[in-house]
Amino acid sequence: WRIDQIAGFPRVHTDSEEAIKNRAGKKIIISAEQYIDHVGTKIISPVFKEEVIAEPRFQDGYKSSFKNLGITGDFIIRVTVYENNKVYGDFLYAPKEDKIITRYEGVFLNAFRE
């Protein structure tokens, strides 16, 4: 997966727009053997837990809408990444668009399959 573009800015984010735009082109690697996020953190033998989230719950939790993020489906899948039984982080998968949405400093970033 490769980060392609900013999916959306929330009302509050902690980094400059320029620094966030520099995330474009960064890779995300997801496999049973390893997970490497867009900042380069590597987890060996990650465990993934999937949870289906409908838009009303998404809006409550993420303070954004599917429309703002370019999601046209009725749900997204939140994938939580575990390392040694501890939560490392998560990302969102939009199956209809076949894209991952990750967050960096509170900003949503689109990543597409390579």
C-alpha positions as CSV (number, residue, x, y, z in Angstrom):
1,W,0.0,0.0,0.0
2,R,1.2,3.5,-0.7
3,I,-0.1,6.8,0.7
4,D,-1.5,8.8,-2.2
5,Q,-3.2,11.8,-0.7
6,I,-4.8,13.5,2.2
7,A,-8.3,12.1,2.7
8,G,-9.4,14.9,5.1
9,F,-8.4,17.3,7.8
10,P,-10.3,17.2,11.1
11,R,-11.1,20.4,12.9
12,V,-8.1,19.9,15.1
13,H,-4.7,18.4,14.0
14,T,-1.3,18.8,15.5
15,D,1.1,19.1,12.6
16,S,1.7,21.6,9.8
17,E,-0.1,21.0,6.4
18,E,3.3,20.8,4.8
19,A,4.6,18.1,7.1
20,I,1.4,16.1,6.5
21,K,1.6,16.4,2.8
22,N,5.1,14.9,3.0
23,R,3.5,11.6,4.0
24,A,2.5,11.2,0.3
25,G,4.4,8.3,-1.3
26,K,5.2,6.6,2.0
27,K,4.6,2.8,2.1
28,I,2.5,0.7,4.4
29,I,3.2,-3.1,4.5
30,I,0.6,-5.4,5.8
31,S,1.1,-9.2,6.0
32,A,0.9,-12.0,8.5
33,E,4.7,-11.8,8.9
34,Q,5.0,-8.0,9.5
35,Y,3.3,-4.7,9.7
36,I,5.2,-1.6,8.8
37,D,3.4,1.7,9.1
38,H,4.0,4.9,7.1
39,V,6.5,6.2,9.7
40,G,8.6,3.1,9.4
41,T,7.6,1.3,12.7
42,K,8.0,-2.4,12.1
43,I,6.0,-5.1,14.0
44,I,6.9,-8.7,13.5
45,S,4.1,-11.3,13.6
46,P,1.3,-8.8,14.2
47,V,-2.2,-9.8,15.1
48,F,-5.1,-8.1,13.3
49,K,-8.6,-7.7,14.7
50,E,-11.3,-6.5,12.3
51,E,-14.5,-4.6,13.3
52,V,-17.2,-3.4,10.9
53,I,-18.3,0.2,11.6
54,A,-21.4,1.9,10.1
55,E,-21.3,5.6,9.4
56,P,-23.3,6.9,12.4
57,R,-20.8,5.2,14.8
58,F,-17.9,6.4,12.6
59,Q,-19.1,10.0,12.8
60,D,-19.4,9.7,16.6
61,G,-15.9,8.2,17.1
62,Y,-13.9,9.9,14.4
63,K,-15.7,13.3,14.1
64,S,-15.8,13.0,10.3
65,S,-18.1,11.6,7.7
66,F,-17.7,9.0,5.0
67,K,-18.5,11.6,2.4
68,N,-15.6,13.8,3.7
69,L,-13.2,10.9,3.3
70,G,-14.5,9.8,-0.1
71,I,-16.2,6.6,1.2
72,T,-19.3,5.6,-0.8
73,G,-20.1,2.3,1.0
74,D,-22.3,1.8,4.0
75,F,-19.5,0.7,6.3
76,I,-15.8,0.6,6.8
77,I,-13.6,-2.0,8.5
78,R,-11.4,-0.8,11.4
79,V,-8.4,-3.0,11.7
80,T,-6.6,-2.9,15.1
81,V,-3.0,-4.0,15.0
82,Y,-1.6,-5.8,18.1
83,E,2.0,-6.4,19.1
84,N,2.6,-8.9,21.9
85,N,-1.1,-8.6,23.1
86,K,-0.8,-4.8,23.2
87,V,-2.6,-2.5,20.9
88,Y,-0.2,-0.8,18.5
89,G,-2.6,1.2,16.5
90,D,-5.3,0.9,13.8
91,F,-6.2,1.7,10.3
92,L,-9.5,1.8,8.3
93,Y,-10.3,-0.3,5.2
94,A,-12.9,0.9,2.8
95,P,-13.8,-2.2,0.8
96,K,-15.9,-0.5,-1.9
97,E,-13.0,1.8,-2.8
98,D,-10.3,-0.8,-1.9
99,K,-8.3,1.7,0.0
100,I,-6.8,2.1,3.5
101,I,-7.3,5.2,5.5
102,T,-4.6,5.8,8.1
103,R,-4.2,8.7,10.4
104,Y,-1.1,10.9,11.1
105,E,-1.2,13.6,13.7
106,G,-5.0,13.5,13.5
107,V,-5.2,13.8,9.7
108,F,-6.7,11.1,7.5
109,L,-4.5,9.8,4.7
110,N,-5.6,7.5,1.8
111,A,-3.4,4.6,0.8
112,F,-3.9,2.4,-2.3
113,R,-2.6,-1.0,-3.3
114,E,0.6,-1.0,-5.3
